[in-house]
Amino acid sequence: MFKRPEELIVLILALAWTALSYFAAAAFSGDAYTVLLITISTAVWAAVCFLIWQRNLSRHVWPLFLGALTACWWPLLNWLDGGNTSGEAAWYAGWTFKLILALIPAAAGYAYKWKKARRLKIENARNFK
């Protein structure tokens, strides 16, 4: 599984990121269920990112992983709503806001990739002489 030394380094960083998300979730919320849900979803996110990175497939989809990382923290928004069971959730616990919150980093990542590709295209056009 670990053919290169950088894979071990990235695995250690993924474990550290998961531990950091646990401590951050514990600092932001007092509910153990919410903390574990955030930590487990972050661990699954890190495992999927690691496997896709290991197969060199992450070059085009890394902005989607930023949005998925944002989605890992959605349970915190539900916890902040106070476990409202009346069926009427607060505006920040609704699916519309959550999807917009996840799309912002993904769109920003793809905008960065587009800007970088455009700059490279312009530089190649200048050097073509």
C-alpha positions as CSV (number, residue, x, y, z in Angstrom):
1,M,0.0,0.0,0.0
2,F,2.8,2.5,0.9
3,K,5.1,2.4,-2.0
4,R,6.5,5.9,-1.6
5,P,7.7,7.7,1.6
6,E,5.4,10.6,0.9
7,E,2.4,8.4,1.2
8,L,3.3,7.7,4.9
9,I,3.7,11.5,5.4
10,V,0.3,12.2,3.9
11,L,-1.2,9.4,6.0
12,I,0.2,11.0,9.1
13,L,-1.1,14.4,8.0
14,A,-4.6,12.9,7.4
15,L,-4.6,11.4,10.9
16,A,-3.4,14.8,12.4
17,W,-6.2,16.6,10.4
18,T,-8.8,14.2,11.8
19,A,-7.5,14.7,15.3
20,L,-7.5,18.5,14.8
21,S,-11.1,18.3,13.6
22,Y,-12.0,16.3,16.7
23,F,-10.6,19.0,19.0
24,A,-12.1,21.8,17.0
25,A,-15.5,20.2,17.0
26,A,-15.2,19.6,20.8
27,A,-14.3,23.2,21.3
28,F,-17.3,24.5,19.2
29,S,-20.0,22.1,20.4
30,G,-20.8,20.4,23.6
31,D,-22.7,17.4,22.2
32,A,-20.7,14.2,22.0
33,Y,-22.8,12.9,19.1
34,T,-22.1,16.0,17.0
35,V,-18.3,15.8,17.8
36,L,-18.2,12.1,16.8
37,L,-20.2,12.7,13.6
38,I,-17.9,15.5,12.5
39,T,-14.8,13.5,13.4
40,I,-16.0,10.3,11.6
41,S,-17.1,12.2,8.5
42,T,-13.7,14.0,8.4
43,A,-11.9,10.7,8.8
44,V,-13.9,9.2,5.9
45,W,-13.2,12.4,3.9
46,A,-9.5,12.1,4.6
47,A,-9.4,8.4,3.6
48,V,-11.2,9.1,0.3
49,C,-8.9,12.0,-0.4
50,F,-5.8,9.9,0.4
51,L,-6.9,7.0,-1.8
52,I,-7.7,9.3,-4.7
53,W,-4.4,11.2,-4.2
54,Q,-2.5,7.9,-4.1
55,R,-3.8,7.0,-7.5
56,N,-2.9,10.4,-8.9
57,L,-6.5,11.3,-9.7
58,S,-6.9,14.3,-7.5
59,R,-5.6,17.0,-9.9
60,H,-9.0,17.9,-11.3
61,V,-11.3,17.2,-8.3
62,W,-9.5,18.8,-5.3
63,P,-12.0,21.8,-5.2
64,L,-14.8,19.3,-4.7
65,F,-12.9,17.9,-1.7
66,L,-12.9,21.4,-0.2
67,G,-16.6,21.5,-0.5
68,A,-16.9,18.0,0.9
69,L,-14.8,19.1,3.9
70,T,-17.2,21.9,4.5
71,A,-20.0,19.4,4.4
72,C,-18.3,17.4,7.1
73,W,-19.2,20.3,9.5
74,W,-22.9,20.4,8.6
75,P,-23.8,18.6,11.9
76,L,-22.5,21.6,13.8
77,L,-25.2,23.7,12.1
78,N,-27.8,21.3,13.2
79,W,-26.5,21.3,16.7
80,L,-26.5,25.1,16.8
81,D,-30.2,24.9,15.8
82,G,-30.8,23.3,19.1
83,G,-32.2,20.0,17.9
84,N,-35.3,21.7,16.7
85,T,-38.0,19.0,16.3
86,S,-40.8,21.2,15.2
87,G,-40.0,20.7,11.6
88,E,-39.1,24.3,11.0
89,A,-35.3,24.6,11.0
90,A,-33.4,27.8,11.3
91,W,-32.1,29.4,8.1
92,Y,-28.5,28.2,8.8
93,A,-29.6,24.6,9.4
94,G,-31.5,24.3,6.1
95,W,-30.3,22.4,3.1
96,T,-30.2,25.5,0.9
97,F,-27.7,27.3,3.1
98,K,-25.7,24.1,3.6
99,L,-25.3,23.5,-0.1
100,I,-24.3,27.1,-0.7
101,L,-21.8,26.8,2.1
102,A,-20.3,23.7,0.4
103,L,-20.3,25.2,-3.1
104,I,-18.4,28.3,-2.1
105,P,-15.0,26.6,-1.6
106,A,-15.5,24.4,-4.6
107,A,-16.3,27.3,-6.8
108,A,-13.4,29.3,-5.4
109,G,-11.1,26.3,-6.1
110,Y,-12.2,26.0,-9.7
111,A,-11.9,29.8,-10.2
112,Y,-8.4,29.5,-8.9
113,K,-7.7,26.6,-11.3
114,W,-9.2,28.6,-14.2
115,K,-7.2,31.7,-13.4
116,K,-4.0,29.6,-13.2
117,A,-4.7,27.9,-16.5
118,R,-5.5,31.2,-18.2
119,R,-2.3,32.7,-16.9
120,L,-0.3,29.8,-18.2
121,K,-2.0,30.0,-21.6
122,I,-1.1,33.7,-21.8
123,E,2.5,33.0,-20.9
124,N,2.8,30.3,-23.5
125,A,1.3,32.6,-26.1
126,R,3.9,35.2,-25.3
127,N,6.8,32.8,-25.4
128,F,5.7,31.3,-28.7
129,K,7.5,33.9,-30.8
